[in-house]
């Protein structure tokens, strides 16, 4: 594209220049433009969007911007059009000086792709500067004896332009004494000398005024002039001579002001005043004249300003030695500036992401970093590094650009954020470094489930607890952040749970506190197993479960329960039989009790609380066995009432009592005579009941007697039957003492089975009580195993009679139970051996019989 540009000068000309923009993309990814200098602000340079292949609509969204190195930003990018424009007038001479090629470099950064494109803009020179002499007036004092052909060095003109736009020729005004000789050195510089073409004659003309004109090769041509005045002197025919044609010196850029760099020396073979030489520096740039000076008398060249290698690495100038006759000599001086490591690397974070998700994969670009060191060679070589203990690394992307990239998985729960310190170090001696810190914050994701403080919980609660009592507080921690770390609690009821959790236990969903919804009963259930779930508020939510066992601790809230003797339910009195001849230690009965509690609350102890005859009986402390403590005396009452206290070991202890009535008797008549007295003495209603029982028992006895007589008559007919050929009666299997009650003897003795053998001769009747047979049968089997009753029973022996009475009582009860006998009557005395009629009174006063 072509844009007109103009610049006013002394000569009012309007310049139209064609901007040739050459754009190409190099292998390195650079884009290059070429524009002339002096372009006005806002002039078109190039279409960045088109050259980069970007859509204009996406420029702002992709974060396309310019990053420059220098202090002045000369170009700007129009985001709407994608065009590149200068931000101010571009002066090539000001930017690049005398460099042949003037380049401005900057970078275009596409932030969303983290890409960098180098842009190089070449500033071409235009002829906007005219040649200019350092001094507008030059004065030469020439002896009239000067030989024809003598050459006088003239200071050349300076032109800020380069190439063909710089100084191309010199012209001298017309005269007959002097001519101009222009020579071009090996370095391309032109050296101008004033040549004496005709001898001078002071008397003819003492002063010659000449005009020296310098022209450049621009279009249009520009020129500059200087006035030369030649004053003709008397004879001074020797010019000074330098000791060296070229003086070279190297100096460190950090030398202090006033440092001596070198000393030039020129000699003049003339004598006296004509041999005096003065020194001066010529052909110096503007900046050089502010840095160097020469002592006009001694020729010492020293610094008057600071050297900077980064601004100029080499200074070239001329030193002139001139005598009083204006004869002069010149020599070249080359001053090379040695770079020192005086510039630390510069770190520029051109683009950075403030926060990154913790699940970002390795290779995610976090920031784009540019490094630059103004020094040269090794002093300008920069290395970049970051700490090794962080999950990032630096990847070189383009030229001096580095990308900060993740190289490991990130975990916000371990590190919340990273302060990545980027260190840039050059290779100078000593090395200089600089740092920049990039803050990388990690964004949380829900990647951690809540974790309980324990793998399982065992809780304890005493029974009978109040409703709403706090049981425990469970705690689960979630290392995530905010909503991802907010934990709620709930109870999971197992399918096989024996207890309804919804009505037993509740949990605070926010705090995890467990509460009892009911009062627990240890005797109903001893433990509750369930699970508690902790769930976070992430999306999707994560959860974990923990097993909880609630153990119910027993309290002493149950009194001992008496199993034996059982409490009568029909207002009758339980009776335990014991022979009067019992020896000390004889087991009368055993109190059996249980406690629904557990542990020490269920440990039972027994003690005799009250007895009719203290000292006659004792109770086992832990067994509950009631035994005789001494022999029975005649003065002791036949009926003994014992109150046994059963107490548990709880705190406070609970107890229950059992009342046992023990009847001491050695024979059935004694029992029958005392049965009428076994009634409750204090309750009138119980006395009435006893009378009714006796009446019923009497009627029953008559009925039993009738049945026995009837059976005897029937059995007499079978007396010759082989079924009844034995006359012996055997009693076995009957315990010496058994708990007998007026309302419970029949039921107790029913547990025994009996075999009865009867004949028409009552003397040969047999009763057999085998221990291993539970069927009631009439049998004709061999009875050789039975002993005759006369062999076991001795009439008149109280002990023998008591044992026989017990056996007979059992037998008769079995017959009654099996239906053989309906009723039987008793005499005051039974002669078992003589009559063969065997009976006993069992459960006199039983209401069912009535």
C-alpha angles and dihedrals in degrees: 000000000000126000125181116235129181137184124194116231136171087278105059102231129148114221123200113194129188114229108216109197113194113191125185137148115235127209089261091058097257127147118208131202129182121208134164120248124256093046111161124243112277096024117144116260106165147316105264095180093054095044092050093044093241128146111245090223091059098050096094094039093051093049097239110181143152123253118190132187104213130077092251122059107212100180138047134192122231104220093198098052102021090230125142116228134180114248094210142001111300114224111189094195091054094048104038106012112198097348112133093222119038115198131177114200130196138147134244112215124201100199101192091055094034090230128148126205121191117225122197121190117193115209109211120206124247125192097260098133127067122214113269132195119223090229122033092205125044122190126198127186107204125181116235087233092064110131122243109263094035109149126218119196116234125200110248124234121256123227119188090208122087137220116010090349090067126083110308105167148008128218130192124209116254116278138138100233106050139042134184125244117193119191129183118221128217089262091056096254118136120231118203123205131182108225123203105229098174132028116262125237115198092196091054097045124355098186131037119193114202133175119221115200126194120196133189130214098245128122107269096028116240125202144186131202139208129194114237117198117190115198112194113226137182121270121317103146104171125076124206118264125211120225091228132030091213128025117203129187136166120210135179114251092233097060111133122252113275094033115149110240103179143325123237121205131202127173131203118206091209120101136239116353093353090065096057111111128199123197130217137168119242138183094029126155118240093257092046092055088058093052107040136047136174127215104240092213103039103027093231112153115206140162124266095173140035121280119224120188091197090061099040130358097186133033121197123189144144129247117207127204114200131179127209091269090059092249106144145180130200136209133184121245121201117191115189116198114217115216118237125191096259099133123075117215116270119229118202121183099208096179135005141172111228097205136018131189115254091233093059110133121244111274096046110147111234103173144358115228130192123201126198135170120187092207122091139233112002091347088063098044108105131196122196128209143167130198115286098223095071128082095246138090137186120248120192109232109169134354104310094351122114131188121218103222134179114244101178137039112275125229119193091192090065099038123016096197141347129232098205110200112205113201122196116193128180127213096242127124107275094019118233124211141182133193139213127190123219117194113215115187120197120224115219125240125187098260101132127071119213113271123208120226090238133035090229137000129224113194129188128208130169117234121255089041117164118260113263093026115156112245104180143319117242119205129200122181126210115194091204123100136257113329091005088060098044106111127202124189132216138168120244113208115214119230094236096045112139092202126060103242094193090065097037110042136023132184132210104240093211104041102026092233114156120217133189113237094190142026109266123227116208091202090056098048131349102202141014121211121197142139130245119210123208114199128182127219097244127121108271093021121231124210144180133198133219129194116238125193117194110199116200112219117216123244125195096256101130125076118218113274117222112225098171127059089031117216110256113249097194100053092259126133125243115231130197117201122220128169116246090231093061114140123228110283093032110153107237100172142314129246109222120196137162134200121214090213123085139228117013089345087069097045104114129201128189130212135170105250099178135003136178090228110027111217096024095095135029131198124218109245094224104011100052090220115154110214135171111261096196143358119295113255128209090241092057116101117255092229116054120192115204126189111200119196115213111196132178127218098242128123107275094019120232124208146186133195133225123199116213123188114204120193116202110209138144100194141031095246089056090051093048092047091052099041091084089061096053097096133109105276098204103046115076089197089057091052091054090050090052091054091051090049092052091050093050091045091054092052089047091052091054090050092049091050091053092050093049092051090048092050091046091057091048093046093049087070089058096046092111091050113116086228090076104037098125125081098191127106123204127195116193140146096043117126118233091239130019133171104263124186130183087238100033112040094095093051092047096048091046087079089074122075122216140198117209125196117187132182134184085255106070090200088069098047115127134203118196125187107185115188097217102048122083099179126095108224143152107236138187093194123131111287097193089119092065123086120223112255091237087064091059103031123067114188113229093026106115094203092048092047092051092052091047092049090055092050093046091048091054093048096049091048090053091052091050092048093050093050099249091116128032101181139354134190125220132216120213087257131024122205099209096180096050106038101030089216108134123187142140134195111245125186097351109199095028107163094214090059088050 
